[in-house]
Amino acid sequence: MVFLCDMLITIKNTKQYFDQYIAAPYIQPLFIQGDAIEILSQLPSESIDCCMTSPPYWAKRLYSMKGIGLEENYKEYIGNLAKIFLQLKRVLKNSGSFWLNIGDTYNSKKLLGIPWRLAFELTDRQGWILRNDVIWNKVKGGLDNTKDRLGNTHEYIFHFVKQEKAYYYDADAIRSEPGKSILRNGAVISATGVSGVRYRRQIELSTALSEEEKRNAYQALEELLNEIREGKLSDFRMIIRKQQRTTHSDSVKVSGRAKELEQKGFYFLRYHPNGSKPRDVWDIMPEDTQKRKKHYAPYPEDLCKIPILATCPKDGVVIDPFSGTGTTMLTAMRFNRKSVGIDISEEYIEIASKRCSYLF
């Protein structure tokens, strides 16, 4: 069964309908009810730009139908997911990204480490490249009555790609709004108050810089202040030999910064004019499940924003092979991307389709 928002169409040729959807001008999601691996096997190779998904967790909940998460042991669960994600790899473009939200499970008081077991299965056996492991800090966790361990308030989100370089990534689309520099008494001052006066004084009093290195440092500092005046930078830090410690390492064998400091006597840390990139810990409140009584684990829209904005082009297509109540598709719609949602449960597909139709 295939659903296009509030339309229900029964077809045998998923690929044909997928092709029609991709060619159509609208962005309403395409929902397909069925087993994920069977549906993915019918889609064209290299036809999807981005996947954002959260499969059912193992031995956590009884969803509305049998399927992933109800296996007798976690090894079978990981194996079944790996088969689906191998088919996903075929469907994903070489420039595409795969974002996986996966939670862990205790069994006989043992934390199984399922997220990392699955991640290693995908990288070691299928050739996926892991670019980031993100910690989703749920901020407010659920009730935890255990008395012999800490409460669990985080989950993992893994970012996989198919190739080391040339995958699509728009860092500017997810940067935070930068602070603005100001002009005071004819001097430019960065958003955090850096004016260059302190650095000039440190260069002047330095006993670790030669006279030539000092001249070069003065000139480079002035050029950088001009970049701030022109809006090319939002902020900067200057590291001067024997004045500040090097970042990461003092060894020239392992740190390019340390080598630059040894050779020039200084270097700069530049802050992008469009703001800073998000870090790999995301503080996001869980979805209010009291408002969504027919699905036990809907994830929040905020979890999908960075993956979609950063790794799906504006004319691209997002897929979720475990679409549940349609959060991935709803978020894709909000950002004017096409999307395809797959779920084995007809009930969930109907909920997701109705949910997305409210935007029109």
Backbone hydrogen bonds in HBPLUS format (Angstrom, degrees):
<---DONOR---> <-ACCEPTOR-->    atom                        ^
c    i                          cat <-CA-CA->   ^        H-A-AA   ^      H-
h    n   atom  resd res      DA  || num        DHA   H-A  angle D-A-AA Bond
n    s   type  num  typ     dist DA aas  dist angle  dist       angle   num
A0033-GLN N   A0001-MET O   2.76 MM  32  5.18 158.2  1.80 148.4 155.8     1
A0002-VAL N   A0009-ILE O   2.88 MM   7  5.28 161.9  1.91 158.9 164.4     2
A0009-ILE N   A0002-VAL O   2.80 MM   7  5.28 172.1  1.81 171.0 172.4     3
A0003-PHE N   A0031-PHE O   2.48 MM  28  4.70 168.6  1.49 150.2 154.8     4
A0031-PHE N   A0003-PHE O   2.60 MM  28  4.70 169.9  1.61 164.5 162.1     5
A0004-LEU N   A0007-MET O   2.93 MM   3  5.03 151.3  2.01 133.8 143.2     6
A0007-MET N   A0004-LEU O   2.96 MM   3  5.03 165.8  1.98 120.7 124.7     7
A0017-TYR N   A0013-ASN O   3.33 MM   4  6.67 163.6  2.35 151.9 155.6     8
A0018-PHE N   A0014-THR O   2.83 MM   4  6.01 154.6  1.89 154.0 162.4     9
A0019-ASP N   A0015-LYS O   2.88 MM   4  6.09 162.9  1.91 154.1 157.7    10
A0020-GLN N   A0016-GLN O   3.11 MM   4  6.38 154.6  2.18 143.6 150.3    11
A0021-TYR N   A0017-TYR O   2.95 MM   4  6.18 151.8  2.03 144.3 152.2    12
A0022-ILE N   A0018-PHE O   2.94 MM   4  6.24 161.5  1.97 157.5 161.6    13
A0023-ALA N   A0019-ASP O   3.12 MM   4  6.30 150.2  2.21 143.6 151.1    14
A0024-ALA N   A0020-GLN O   3.12 MM   4  6.21 124.2  2.45 137.2 150.5    15
A0024-ALA N   A0021-TYR O   3.16 MM   3  5.16 142.1  2.31  98.3 109.2    16
A0030-LEU N   A0339-SER O   2.92 MM 309  6.29 165.5  1.95 153.3 156.9    17
A0341-GLY N   A0030-LEU O   2.79 MM 311  6.20 157.0  1.84 150.0 158.0    18
A0032-ILE N   A0341-GLY O   2.74 MM 309  6.14 160.1  1.78 164.9 171.5    19
A0343-ASP N   A0032-ILE O   3.22 MM 311  6.72 150.9  2.31 152.2 158.3    20
A0034-GLY N   A0343-ASP O   2.91 MM 309  5.82 156.4  1.96 124.8 132.6    21
A0038-GLU N   A0035-ASP O   3.12 MM   3  5.42 120.7  2.49 104.6 119.1    22
A0039-ILE N   A0035-ASP O   2.99 MM   4  6.23 162.5  2.03 162.5 168.0    23
A0040-LEU N   A0036-ALA O   2.87 MM   4  5.98 170.2  1.88 156.0 159.3    24
A0041-SER N   A0037-ILE O   3.09 MM   4  6.03 148.5  2.19 133.0 141.0    25
A0042-GLN N   A0039-ILE O   3.02 MM   3  5.42 151.1  2.11 109.5 118.3    26
A0043-LEU N   A0040-LEU O   3.07 MM   3  5.30 154.9  2.13 108.2 116.0    27
A0046-GLU N   A0090-ARG O   2.98 MM  44  6.31 162.1  2.02 141.6 145.3    28
A0047-SER N   A0091-VAL O   2.75 MM  44  5.71 138.5  1.92 148.1 156.6    29
A0048-ILE N   A0091-VAL O   3.16 MM  43  6.06 154.1  2.23 148.4 148.6    30
A0093-LYS N   A0048-ILE O   2.80 MM  45  5.67 165.1  1.82 165.4 160.1    31
A0049-ASP N   A0317-VAL O   3.04 MM 268  5.32 143.8  2.17 138.7 149.8    32
A0097-SER N   A0049-ASP O   3.21 MM  48  6.72 143.9  2.35 140.9 148.1    33
A0050-CYS N   A0317-VAL O   3.21 MM 267  6.49 150.9  2.30 156.4 154.9    34
A0319-ILE N   A0050-CYS O   2.85 MM 269  6.38 144.9  1.97 150.1 161.6    35
A0051-CYS N   A0097-SER O   2.89 MM  46  6.33 151.9  1.97 151.0 160.1    36
A0099-TRP N   A0051-CYS O   2.70 MM  48  5.90 174.1  1.70 160.1 162.2    37
A0052-MET N   A0319-ILE O   3.18 MM 267  6.54 148.7  2.28 159.5 168.9    38
A0053-THR N   A0099-TRP O   3.11 MM  46  6.47 157.9  2.16 155.5 161.1    39
A0101-ASN N   A0053-THR O   2.95 MM  48  6.25 173.2  1.96 163.3 165.5    40
A0059-ALA N   A0069-GLY O   2.99 MM  10  5.81 166.2  2.01 149.2 148.4    41
A0070-LEU N   A0067-GLY O   3.33 MM   3  6.20 154.5  2.40 145.0 146.6    42
A0077-TYR N   A0073-ASN O   3.26 MM   4  6.59 153.6  2.33 143.4 151.2    43
A0078-ILE N   A0074-TYR O   2.88 MM   4  6.16 162.6  1.91 154.2 156.8    44
A0079-GLY N   A0075-LYS O   2.96 MM   4  6.13 156.5  2.02 142.7 149.7    45
A0080-ASN N   A0076-GLU O   2.91 MM   4  6.14 154.6  1.97 148.8 154.8    46
A0081-LEU N   A0077-TYR O   3.04 MM   4  6.32 162.3  2.08 152.4 157.0    47
A0082-ALA N   A0078-ILE O   2.90 MM   4  6.05 157.0  1.95 147.7 154.7    48
A0083-LYS N   A0079-GLY O   3.12 MM   4  6.37 150.1  2.21 143.8 150.5    49
A0084-ILE N   A0080-ASN O   3.28 MM   4  6.59 156.5  2.34 144.6 150.1    50
A0085-PHE N   A0081-LEU O   2.90 MM   4  6.20 160.4  1.94 156.1 161.7    51
A0086-LEU N   A0082-ALA O   2.91 MM   4  6.05 135.4  2.11 143.0 153.9    52
A0087-GLN N   A0083-LYS O   3.30 MM   4  6.58 151.8  2.39 140.4 146.6    53
A0088-LEU N   A0084-ILE O   2.92 MM   4  6.25 146.2  2.04 140.6 151.5    54
A0089-LYS N   A0085-PHE O   2.95 MM   4  6.05 144.5  2.08 132.5 140.7    55
A0091-VAL N   A0087-GLN O   3.21 MM   4  6.54 153.5  2.28 144.5 151.4    56
A0092-LEU N   A0088-LEU O   2.85 MM   4  6.03 144.8  1.97 153.3 163.4    57
A0096-GLY N   A0093-LYS O   2.88 MM   3  4.86 160.7  1.92 108.8 113.4    58
A0168-TYR N   A0095-SER O   2.83 MM  73  5.30 162.1  1.86 133.3 136.3    59
A0098-PHE N   A0160-PHE O   2.84 MM  62  4.97 164.4  1.86 150.3 151.4    60
A0160-PHE N   A0098-PHE O   2.73 MM  62  4.97 176.7  1.73 155.2 156.3    61
A0100-LEU N   A0158-PHE O   2.85 MM  58  5.07 157.9  1.90 145.2 152.7    62
A0158-PHE N   A0100-LEU O   2.80 MM  58  5.07 156.7  1.85 142.1 144.3    63
A0102-ILE N   A0156-TYR O   3.07 MM  54  5.73 154.9  2.13 147.5 155.2    64
A0112-LEU N   A0105-THR O   3.06 MM   7  5.96 176.1  2.06 165.8 165.9    65
A0107-ASN N   A0110-LYS O   2.85 MM   3  5.14 153.0  1.92 136.3 143.7    66
A0110-LYS N   A0107-ASN O   2.98 MM   3  5.14 154.9  2.04 106.1 114.3    67
A0117-ARG N   A0113-GLY O   3.03 MM   4  6.21 157.5  2.09 155.9 162.9    68
A0118-LEU N   A0114-ILE O   2.92 MM   4  6.03 163.2  1.95 158.4 161.4    69
A0119-ALA N   A0115-PRO O   2.93 MM   4  6.15 156.1  1.98 143.3 150.8    70
A0120-PHE N   A0116-TRP O   2.92 MM   4  6.03 163.4  1.94 148.9 152.1    71
A0121-GLU N   A0117-ARG O   3.07 MM   4  6.25 146.6  2.18 137.6 147.1    72
A0122-LEU N   A0118-LEU O   3.01 MM   4  6.29 154.7  2.07 151.5 157.4    73
A0123-THR N   A0119-ALA O   2.98 MM   4  6.25 156.3  2.03 149.3 155.9    74
A0124-ASP N   A0120-PHE O   2.80 MM   4  5.55 161.0  1.83 143.5 150.2    75
A0125-ARG N   A0121-GLU O   3.09 MM   4  5.56 152.1  2.17 129.7 137.8    76
A0126-GLN N   A0122-LEU O   3.23 MM   4  5.01 136.9  2.43 109.5 120.5    77
A0128-TRP N   A0122-LEU O   3.16 MM   6  5.69 159.3  2.20 141.9 136.2    78
A0129-ILE N   A0161-VAL O   2.91 MM  32  5.21 166.4  1.92 162.5 162.4    79
A0161-VAL N   A0129-ILE O   2.85 MM  32  5.21 148.6  1.95 142.9 153.4    80
A0131-ARG N   A0159-HIS O   2.78 MM  28  5.53 162.9  1.81 167.6 173.4    81
A0159-HIS N   A0132-ASN O   2.96 MM  27  5.15 162.0  1.99 152.7 153.2    82
A0134-VAL N   A0157-ILE O   2.74 MM  23  4.89 173.4  1.74 153.9 155.1    83
A0157-ILE N   A0134-VAL O   2.89 MM  23  4.89 143.6  2.02 140.2 145.3    84
A0135-ILE N   A0280-ASP O   2.87 MM 145  6.22 165.2  1.90 152.5 153.6    85
A0282-TRP N   A0135-ILE O   2.83 MM 147  6.20 161.4  1.86 163.0 169.3    86
A0136-TRP N   A0155-GLU O   2.77 MM  19  5.13 175.7  1.78 162.1 161.6    87
A0155-GLU N   A0136-TRP O   3.08 MM  19  5.13 143.2  2.22 128.6 139.8    88
A0137-ASN N   A0282-TRP O   2.82 MM 145  5.77 146.5  1.93 142.9 153.5    89
A0284-ILE N   A0137-ASN O   3.05 MM 147  6.25 149.0  2.15 153.6 163.3    90
A0138-LYS N   A0153-THR O   2.88 MM  15  5.46 167.6  1.89 162.5 165.0    91
A0140-LYS N   A0138-LYS O   2.43 MM   2  5.42 145.1  1.55 113.9 100.3    92
A0170-ASP N   A0310-ALA O   2.69 MM 140  4.65 160.3  1.73 137.2 144.1    93
A0173-ALA N   A0170-ASP O   3.20 MM   3  5.60 143.2  2.34 106.1 115.5    94
A0174-ILE N   A0171-ALA O   3.17 MM   3  5.69 159.6  2.21 113.0 118.9    95
A0176-SER N   A0276-SER O   2.96 MM 100  5.56 157.4  2.02 150.8 154.3    96
A0182-ILE N   A0189-ILE O   2.80 MM   7  5.27 158.4  1.84 155.5 161.4    97
A0189-ILE N   A0182-ILE O   2.75 MM   7  5.27 163.2  1.77 168.1 169.2    98
A0184-ARG N   A0187-ALA O   2.83 MM   3  5.24 168.0  1.84 155.8 154.1    99
A0187-ALA N   A0184-ARG O   2.90 MM   3  5.24 163.6  1.92 115.4 119.7   100
A0190-SER N   A0194-VAL O   2.76 MM   4  4.98 169.6  1.77 139.2 141.6   101
A0193-GLY N   A0190-SER O   2.98 MM   3  5.09 164.7  2.00 111.5 113.8   102
A0200-ARG N   A0196-GLY O   2.90 MM   4  6.09 156.9  1.96 152.3 158.5   103
A0201-ARG N   A0197-VAL O   3.08 MM   4  6.33 158.3  2.13 148.8 154.3   104
A0202-GLN N   A0198-ARG O   3.00 MM   4  6.26 153.9  2.07 145.7 152.9   105
A0203-ILE N   A0199-TYR O   2.92 MM   4  6.15 154.0  1.99 149.7 156.4   106
A0204-GLU N   A0200-ARG O   2.93 MM   4  6.15 162.5  1.97 148.7 153.7   107
A0205-LEU N   A0201-ARG O   3.00 MM   4  6.21 156.7  2.06 149.6 154.9   108
A0206-SER N   A0203-ILE O   3.29 MM   3  5.21 151.8  2.38  98.7 106.9   109
A0214-LYS N   A0210-SER O   2.91 MM   4  6.18 149.4  2.00 148.5 157.2   110
A0215-ARG N   A0211-GLU O   3.03 MM   4  6.33 159.7  2.07 147.7 152.1   111
A0216-ASN N   A0212-GLU O   2.99 MM   4  6.27 162.2  2.02 151.0 155.9   112
A0217-ALA N   A0213-GLU O   2.88 MM   4  6.03 150.2  1.97 142.5 151.1   113
A0218-TYR N   A0214-LYS O   2.88 MM   4  6.16 162.0  1.91 157.4 160.9   114
A0219-GLN N   A0215-ARG O   3.07 MM   4  6.27 166.8  2.09 150.4 153.8   115
A0220-ALA N   A0216-ASN O   2.93 MM   4  6.09 162.9  1.96 148.4 153.3   116
A0221-LEU N   A0217-ALA O   2.91 MM   4  6.01 155.8  1.97 148.3 155.0   117
A0222-GLU N   A0218-TYR O   3.04 MM   4  6.29 159.9  2.08 150.1 154.8   118
A0223-GLU N   A0219-GLN O   3.03 MM   4  6.28 156.1  2.09 148.0 154.7   119
A0224-LEU N   A0220-ALA O   3.01 MM   4  6.22 149.6  2.11 143.7 151.7   120
A0225-LEU N   A0221-LEU O   2.98 MM   4  6.28 154.2  2.05 149.5 156.4   121
A0226-ASN N   A0222-GLU O   3.02 MM   4  6.27 146.6  2.13 143.4 152.4   122
A0227-GLU N   A0223-GLU O   3.13 MM   4  6.47 142.7  2.28 137.5 147.0   123
A0227-GLU N   A0224-LEU O   3.08 MM   3  5.02 120.0  2.45  91.9 106.8   124
A0228-ILE N   A0224-LEU O   3.17 MM   4  6.59 144.7  2.30 143.2 152.2   125
A0229-ARG N   A0225-LEU O   3.01 MM   4  6.34 155.9  2.07 145.0 151.7   126
A0230-GLU N   A0226-ASN O   2.95 MM   4  6.20 147.9  2.06 145.8 154.1   127
A0232-LYS N   A0227-GLU O   2.77 MM   5  5.03 145.9  1.88 163.4 158.7   128
A0231-GLY N   A0228-ILE O   3.05 MM   3  4.99 158.6  2.10 102.4 109.1   129
A0234-SER N   A0271-TYR O   3.12 MM  37  5.68 171.5  2.12 147.5 150.0   130
A0271-TYR N   A0235-ASP O   2.96 MM  36  5.01 151.9  2.04 151.5 142.4   131
A0237-ARG N   A0269-LEU O   2.93 MM  32  5.01 143.4  2.07 137.6 146.9   132
A0269-LEU N   A0237-ARG O   2.79 MM  32  5.01 161.7  1.82 150.1 154.9   133
A0239-ILE N   A0267-TYR O   2.86 MM  28  5.39 172.3  1.87 164.7 166.9   134
A0267-TYR N   A0239-ILE O   2.97 MM  28  5.39 141.6  2.12 144.4 154.8   135
A0243-GLN N   A0240-ILE O   2.86 MM   3  5.27 162.1  1.89 137.5 138.9   136
A0244-GLN N   A0240-ILE O   3.30 MM   4  5.95 158.8  2.35 156.7 157.1   137
A0241-ARG N   A0265-GLY O   2.90 MM  24  5.13 167.8  1.92 148.7 145.3   138
A0249-SER N   A0247-THR O   2.84 MM   2  5.83 138.9  2.01 108.9  96.0   139
A0254-VAL N   A0251-SER O   3.33 MM   3  5.70 141.9  2.49 104.0 112.2   140
A0255-SER N   A0251-SER O   2.98 MM   4  5.91 140.1  2.14 149.7 161.4   141
A0259-LYS N   A0255-SER O   3.15 MM   4  6.43 152.8  2.23 142.5 149.8   142
A0260-GLU N   A0256-GLY O   2.92 MM   4  6.14 154.8  1.99 145.4 152.1   143
A0261-LEU N   A0257-ARG O   2.91 MM   4  6.16 153.6  1.98 148.0 155.4   144
A0262-GLU N   A0258-ALA O   3.00 MM   4  6.22 151.9  2.09 142.8 150.1   145
A0263-GLN N   A0259-LYS O   2.98 MM   4  6.19 155.3  2.04 147.9 154.4   146
A0264-LYS N   A0260-GLU O   2.86 MM   4  5.79 168.6  1.87 153.2 156.7   147
A0265-GLY N   A0261-LEU O   2.86 MM   4  4.62 132.4  2.09 113.5 127.5   148
A0275-GLY N   A0272-HIS O   3.11 MM   3  5.45 163.9  2.14 116.0 118.3   149
A0291-LYS N   A0288-ASP O   3.17 MM   3  5.89 155.7  2.23 116.2 121.9   150
A0292-ARG N   A0289-THR O   3.06 MM   3  4.96 153.8  2.13  99.4 107.7   151
A0295-HIS N   A0292-ARG O   3.39 MM   3  6.05 170.7  2.40 121.0 122.3   152
A0303-LEU N   A0300-PRO O   3.15 MM   3  5.64 149.3  2.25 108.8 116.9   153
A0304-CYS N   A0301-GLU O   2.87 MM   3  5.47 151.2  1.95 118.7 127.1   154
A0308-ILE N   A0304-CYS O   3.11 MM   4  6.15 167.1  2.13 154.6 158.5   155
A0309-LEU N   A0305-LYS O   2.92 MM   4  5.98 171.8  1.93 159.7 162.4   156
A0310-ALA N   A0306-ILE O   2.91 MM   4  5.72 161.2  1.95 151.6 157.1   157
A0311-THR N   A0307-PRO O   3.03 MM   4  5.74 152.6  2.11 139.1 146.0   158
A0312-CYS N   A0308-ILE O   3.07 MM   4  5.17 137.7  2.26 136.7 137.4   159
A0316-GLY N   A0313-PRO O   2.89 MM   3  4.81 158.8  1.94 112.5 113.6   160
A0318-VAL N   A0338-LYS O   2.96 MM  20  6.29 163.7  1.99 138.1 141.4   161
A0340-VAL N   A0318-VAL O   2.77 MM  22  6.29 144.2  1.90 149.6 161.7   162
A0320-ASP N   A0340-VAL O   2.91 MM  20  6.39 147.6  2.02 163.5 169.7   163
A0342-ILE N   A0320-ASP O   2.91 MM  22  6.18 167.4  1.92 160.7 158.4   164
A0323-SER N   A0342-ILE O   2.87 MM  19  5.47 168.0  1.88 145.8 148.7   165
A0326-GLY N   A0323-SER O   2.81 MM   3  5.20 163.6  1.83 143.1 145.3   166
A0330-LEU N   A0326-GLY O   2.88 MM   4  6.04 159.1  1.92 156.9 163.4   167
A0331-THR N   A0327-THR O   2.98 MM   4  6.15 161.9  2.02 151.9 155.9   168
A0332-ALA N   A0328-THR O   2.96 MM   4  6.19 158.4  2.01 146.9 153.4   169
A0333-MET N   A0329-MET O   2.94 MM   4  6.17 155.9  2.00 147.7 153.7   170
A0334-ARG N   A0330-LEU O   3.11 MM   4  6.40 152.8  2.18 143.4 150.5   171
A0335-PHE N   A0331-THR O   3.22 MM   4  6.55 136.5  2.42 142.9 153.8   172
A0335-PHE N   A0332-ALA O   3.13 MM   3  5.24 133.5  2.36  97.9 110.4   173
A0337-ARG N   A0332-ALA O   2.83 MM   5  4.98 167.8  1.84 142.6 143.1   174
A0336-ASN N   A0333-MET O   2.94 MM   3  4.85 162.3  1.97 110.7 111.1   175
A0349-ILE N   A0345-SER O   3.10 MM   4  6.34 158.6  2.15 145.7 151.9   176
A0350-GLU N   A0346-GLU O   2.99 MM   4  6.21 155.5  2.05 147.4 153.1   177
A0351-ILE N   A0347-GLU O   3.06 MM   4  6.37 154.8  2.13 145.4 152.4   178
A0352-ALA N   A0348-TYR O   2.84 MM   4  6.07 168.9  1.85 158.1 160.4   179
A0353-SER N   A0349-ILE O   2.84 MM   4  5.97 160.7  1.88 148.7 154.5   180
A0354-LYS N   A0350-GLU O   3.00 MM   4  6.11 163.0  2.03 145.7 150.1   181
A0355-ARG N   A0351-ILE O   2.88 MM   4  6.06 155.2  1.94 147.7 155.6   182
A0356-CYS N   A0352-ALA O   2.96 MM   4  6.19 158.0  2.01 152.1 156.4   183
A0357-SER N   A0353-SER O   3.03 MM   4  6.16 142.1  2.18 141.3 151.9   184
A0359-LEU N   A0356-CYS O   3.24 MM   3  5.94 165.3  2.27 116.6 120.5   185
A0360-PHE N   A0357-SER O   3.12 MM   3  5.66 166.2  2.14 115.9 120.0   186
